[in-house]
Amino acid sequence: MKSTVSQRRGMLVVISGPSGVGKTSLCREILAVMPDVTQSVSCTTRAARPGERDGREYHFISRETFDTSIAAGDFLEWAVVHEHLYGTLRQQVQAIMDTGKDVLLAIDVQGAANLRAAHVDAVYVFLLPPSWDTLVARLQNRGSEDRDVRVRRLEVAREELRHYTEYDYVVHNDDLAVAAHTLQAIILAERQRIARVGMAPLDNLWQCDSAAPVALDAIPDEGHRVVDARLRANHVAE
């Protein structure tokens, strides 16, 4: 009889970097090609920018509602960024991961640091701009922000770029398609880490209802002792 192997639990993939580096665009590229990946929608107290929609880019909430959520422990992490509050809903992330889907979380450097400090198991990816001048141009072209806000963002961005070595991976966003391909490769590779898959790949072997006897003598003694033990146990059970 075939055994039932439990569905893998999704993993959290944190995409971080300074404002204007392209975190949102990169996540959209990944979502378009990886149906088993979804994105967590963060909460923020800032106003929506032109083209943004509540529940898609962010959950736009009041400061009072945000403070209530902090007190209730609803956030996996939260931070004050450019005078506004941003937070990741704990229950939302856990519910998605429980379905077996991986979760993309695009957050600022401070938020990622809070997750690491709390020892949250995740894959941490830092997104770098093609150049400093490109990042400056992107922020200056944001018509929704005044000059003082853009200056503050650049000051923060310069400091945030110094923290990229604290992450598991770094991706250069000089070409969006290439950056998306690189991130996709990271996600696929991380799914195969022994620490994540455990014994699941080996358990899958017992799902085969083959009538052929197991050739125990064909299994090498050295380097495959775990497999040998499992095969013998299965052979006795039958």
C-alpha positions in Angstrom: 0.0 0.0 0.0 1.2 3.5 -0.8 2.2 5.7 2.1 1.1 9.2 2.3 3.8 11.9 2.4 2.9 15.2 4.0 2.9 18.3 1.9 6.0 20.4 2.2 5.6 23.6 4.2 6.2 26.8 2.2 9.2 29.0 3.0 9.5 32.7 3.5 11.6 34.6 1.0 12.5 38.1 2.1 13.3 40.6 -0.7 15.0 43.7 0.8 16.8 46.8 -0.4 16.5 50.6 -0.5 13.5 52.5 -1.8 13.5 52.6 -5.6 15.6 49.5 -6.2 12.7 47.6 -7.8 11.5 45.2 -5.1 7.8 45.4 -6.2 8.7 44.9 -9.9 10.9 41.9 -9.2 8.2 40.2 -7.1 5.7 40.7 -9.9 8.0 39.0 -12.3 8.4 36.0 -10.0 4.6 35.7 -9.4 4.1 35.6 -13.1 6.3 32.5 -13.7 6.0 30.7 -10.3 2.4 29.8 -9.5 3.5 28.1 -6.3 4.8 31.4 -4.9 2.6 34.2 -3.6 3.3 37.5 -2.0 2.5 38.8 1.5 0.7 42.2 1.5 2.1 44.4 4.2 0.2 47.0 6.2 1.2 50.7 6.2 0.0 54.0 7.6 1.2 56.0 4.6 -1.2 57.2 2.0 -1.6 55.2 -1.3 0.4 56.5 -4.3 -1.3 57.0 -7.7 -2.0 53.6 -9.2 -1.8 51.7 -5.9 -4.8 49.8 -4.6 -5.7 48.8 -1.1 -5.1 45.1 -0.5 -2.8 44.8 -3.6 0.4 46.8 -2.9 -0.4 47.3 0.8 -3.2 47.3 3.3 -3.5 51.0 3.9 -4.6 51.5 7.5 -4.8 54.2 10.2 -2.2 54.8 12.9 -4.8 53.8 15.5 -5.5 50.5 13.7 -1.8 49.8 13.4 -1.1 50.5 17.0 -3.9 48.1 18.0 -2.3 45.4 15.8 1.0 46.0 17.5 -0.5 45.6 20.9 -2.3 42.4 19.8 1.0 40.9 18.5 -0.4 40.6 15.0 2.8 41.6 13.2 5.6 39.2 12.4 7.7 42.4 12.1 7.1 46.1 12.0 9.2 49.2 11.6 9.0 53.0 11.2 10.3 53.9 7.7 10.4 57.5 6.5 8.0 58.6 9.3 5.4 55.9 8.4 4.7 52.5 9.9 5.0 49.3 8.0 4.2 45.8 9.2 3.9 42.1 8.1 0.8 40.2 9.3 2.0 37.1 11.1 -1.2 35.1 10.5 -1.3 35.9 6.8 2.2 34.6 6.2 1.8 31.4 8.3 -1.5 30.6 6.6 0.0 30.8 3.1 3.1 28.7 4.1 0.8 26.1 5.6 -0.7 25.5 2.1 2.7 24.6 0.8 3.3 27.9 -1.1 6.4 30.0 -0.7 5.8 33.6 0.4 7.6 36.6 -1.0 8.0 39.4 1.4 9.3 42.7 0.0 10.3 44.9 2.9 12.8 47.6 3.8 16.2 46.8 5.4 15.1 47.7 8.9 12.2 45.2 8.6 14.6 42.5 7.4 16.9 43.2 10.3 14.0 42.8 12.7 13.2 39.4 11.3 16.8 38.2 11.6 16.9 39.5 15.2 13.8 37.5 16.0 15.4 34.4 14.4 12.7 34.1 11.8 13.6 31.2 9.4 13.7 32.7 5.9 15.8 33.2 2.8 17.1 36.7 2.9 17.8 38.4 -0.5 19.3 41.9 -0.9 18.4 43.7 -4.2 21.1 46.1 -5.5 20.5 48.8 -8.1 22.5 49.0 -11.3 24.3 52.1 -10.0 23.9 54.8 -7.4 23.0 57.3 -10.2 20.2 55.0 -11.4 18.8 54.8 -7.9 18.9 58.6 -7.5 17.1 59.0 -10.9 14.4 56.6 -9.9 13.6 58.3 -6.6 13.8 61.8 -8.2 11.2 60.7 -10.8 8.7 59.9 -8.2 6.2 62.7 -8.6 4.3 61.7 -5.6 7.0 62.8 -3.2 8.4 66.3 -2.5 12.1 67.1 -2.6 12.7 66.8 1.2 11.2 63.3 1.2 13.4 62.2 -1.7 16.5 63.6 0.0 15.8 61.7 3.1 15.2 58.5 1.1 18.6 58.9 -0.5 20.3 59.4 2.8 18.7 56.3 4.2 19.4 54.3 1.0 23.2 55.1 1.2 23.3 53.6 4.7 21.1 50.6 3.8 23.4 49.6 0.9 26.1 48.9 3.5 24.1 46.1 5.0 24.0 43.8 1.9 26.6 41.4 3.4 24.2 40.5 6.2 22.0 38.6 3.7 22.1 35.1 2.2 22.1 36.3 -1.4 22.5 39.5 -3.4 20.8 40.1 -6.7 21.8 43.0 -9.1 18.7 44.6 -10.6 20.4 46.0 -13.7 18.2 43.9 -16.0 14.8 42.9 -14.5 14.5 39.7 -16.5 17.9 38.5 -15.5 17.3 39.5 -11.9 14.0 37.5 -11.9 15.7 34.5 -13.4 18.4 34.7 -10.6 15.8 35.0 -7.9 13.8 32.0 -9.3 17.0 29.9 -9.3 17.6 30.9 -5.6 14.1 29.8 -4.7 14.3 26.5 -6.5 17.7 25.7 -4.9 16.6 26.7 -1.4 13.6 24.2 -1.7 16.1 21.4 -2.0 18.1 22.2 1.2 18.3 19.1 3.4 17.3 21.2 6.4 14.0 21.9 4.6 13.2 18.6 2.9 14.3 16.3 5.7 13.3 12.7 5.0 10.6 13.5 2.5 12.6 12.6 -0.7 13.4 9.2 0.8 9.8 8.6 2.0 8.7 9.2 -1.6 10.5 6.1 -2.6 8.1 3.9 -0.5 5.1 5.1 -2.6 6.0 2.8 -5.4 3.9 -0.4 -5.4 6.5 -2.4 -7.4 6.1 -6.1 -7.3 9.8 -6.6 -8.0 11.9 -7.7 -5.0 14.3 -5.2 -3.5 17.9 -6.0 -4.6 19.6 -5.5 -1.2 22.9 -6.7 -2.5 23.0 -3.9 -5.0 23.1 -1.2 -2.3 26.6 0.0 -1.5 27.6 -0.4 2.2 29.5 2.9 2.4 27.8 6.2 1.9 24.3 4.8 1.7 23.7 3.4 5.2 20.6 5.4 5.8 19.1 4.3 2.5 20.2 0.7 3.3 18.5 0.8 6.7 15.3 2.1 5.3 15.2 -0.4 2.5 15.8 -3.3 4.9 13.1 -2.0 7.3 10.6 -1.7 4.5 11.6 -5.2 3.2 10.9 -6.8 6.7 7.6 -4.9 7.0 6.4 -6.4 3.8 
